[in-house]
Amino acid sequence: MPVSTPAPEDPDEHYLVTEPGEYPDVLEPLTGEAGAGGPDTDAGDRTVVLAPLTPGCWEALWIDVLVEDALLAGEHELLMRLRPAGSDGPWEEHTLRLQIHPHQLPPLEIVNTHWFHADSLSSYYDVEVFSERHWELIEAFLRSAREMDVNSVLTPTWTPPLDTAEGHKRPTVQLVGISEESGEYRFDFTELDRWLRICREVGMVSIEVAHLFTQWGARFTPAIQVRTADGIEDRFGWHVAATDPEYRRLMVALIPALREHLAATWEGRVLWHISDEPSVQGLEDYRAAKEQVSDLLEGADVVDALSSLEFAEQGVVDIPIVATDHVEPFLDAGRNPWVYYCVAQDREVANRFISLPSVRNRVLGRQLFVHHAPGFLHWGYNFWWAQFALKPIDPFTETCAGGGFYGGDSFAVYPGPDGTPWVSLRHRVFAQGMADHRALTWLASLVGHDRAAALVDEGGALTYAHFSYDVEEHLRARRAVDEAILEALGS
């Protein structure tokens, strides 16, 4: 994939590349004919005719082995035969050794959210918002997110006020129908219920209500449409202050109704957001915005990105989500917060830029476990826009959001043809990191957290900013975790 901005101007020593170029990322599904036969095909073998690779170019195959039958537990050899398409020459043979365990990992216990952008789907595929085709795309891409072990989804109850330049609008994706009759607000949750049904079917266990105020300061209201006798009105947005009494009037009606409806129809967790990434300068604006709704959210889980320990201790944010390069003061103070990373976490800490080695992506799983993090957040599962959502982009030709972010920061999945999600190398590696966490959590339930952590904490030296880049060490540690689970189970 083309990467125009692979790294910061002063990168640390662990970047694979720092110059613009074309680098591996997208995993294009291979097509072919199952059972097409091959040399010396034995009964029960299955071969696939693959699309030809390009002579003279470095290319690679990513192979997922999916096993659903516990009777296949044990050691196996997978024989791969490769040769150019249409060739009668000899086959290159490679034998892969597989060990399949007789147990399945438990579900991920922490919250793992990578914000889902429904408007990216409608814009890229040029379909009407919440048309039948849009719903099909939403379901397909939510399923792809679950394959990354995403278990919480940002839900566009109203158009999320995220990554949008002041004064600009993103396409309206508002699930909650809002109308006003005789001066009273009324709500239609039909579209929201369809969203929740899909979330339930694909395996999501948590939803996040869209942010109640704009990003980077909480000074304005989200773009919310209201149906009146005269038609649809863009009643709220950049033109309405966060503390406007009319917005308070809407919130007084909407939040209790939404909470009651979700309590009756959604069995999973509900997370609420006030505003994303309030700055030090905008803290009083954040407080004022929060005051608009704090009484309406009593007892709710309210989470926001805020990396200042001082402000967290003041209770400015109920559940702070802390940047991985600012988390040490929290840990020193005995706190184990949620964490997040984005484009700003570009030195020493884990991240999933295209230009970084995969070990820097996967290590997050063991970091979250060792430091008892209850959740992880990333802002871009499928943000196919230039920075500030000023225009849509084609991620196959632009991986850096128009130059605003490092390659791959804004998305982990590509929009394949016919609405098929094409995942990235980074998507699959992140899933492996979450599998590491699942295995460690299981082992901890059997032998205790400290004994499990000792297998992966690098002699007690593992932090969010310090970890081994030795790939073999990571693989050995994971095998040790698996073996300890089997031993504890008596398997």
Number of C-alpha atoms within 10 A of each C-alpha: 17 18 23 20 23 29 25 15 8 9 14 13 10 13 19 13 16 19 12 14 12 11 14 16 22 19 19 15 15 11 10 12 11 11 13 11 14 14 9 7 12 9 6 7 11 13 17 15 16 16 12 11 14 9 8 6 7 8 9 9 10 10 6 7 8 6 12 8 8 12 10 13 15 11 10 13 11 11 12 12 15 13 15 16 11 7 8 8 8 11 14 10 11 12 11 10 10 13 11 15 18 13 12 11 14 11 15 18 14 20 19 22 25 23 22 24 25 27 27 20 24 21 18 16 17 11 16 14 18 19 11 11 16 21 20 14 23 23 16 16 26 24 20 19 28 18 16 26 25 27 24 28 26 22 26 24 21 21 25 27 26 20 19 18 15 13 8 12 17 22 14 16 21 22 20 22 18 20 19 14 10 7 8 10 18 16 15 13 17 11 15 18 17 13 20 20 14 19 25 15 11 18 15 22 17 24 21 21 20 23 25 25 28 29 25 19 22 30 21 25 25 27 26 21 21 18 17 15 10 6 9 12 13 12 16 19 22 19 14 17 19 27 19 14 12 14 19 16 13 15 18 16 15 18 14 13 15 18 14 11 13 18 13 9 11 17 12 16 16 19 19 18 21 25 28 24 21 24 17 15 10 14 17 16 20 27 17 15 26 22 13 19 17 15 10 16 14 9 8 14 14 19 19 23 22 24 25 18 19 11 14 17 12 9 11 17 22 15 17 22 27 26 25 23 19 18 23 18 13 18 14 9 9 9 15 18 22 26 24 25 22 20 19 14 15 21 17 18 20 28 29 29 28 30 24 21 19 21 21 23 22 25 28 24 22 29 23 23 23 23 18 16 17 16 18 23 22 19 22 19 24 25 28 29 27 23 20 17 21 16 12 18 21 14 25 13 10 19 31 27 28 20 15 15 22 25 30 29 26 28 29 26 27 25 21 14 9 8 18 14 21 19 24 20 19 27 24 19 19 27 20 19 23 26 22 27 26 21 24 29 24 22 23 18 11 15 13 13 17 11 14 24 23 14 19 25 20 16 9 11 11 18 18 23 15 13 20 15 14 9 15 11 13 19 11 13 18 20 14 15 23 18 15 20 22 15 10 12 11 7 10
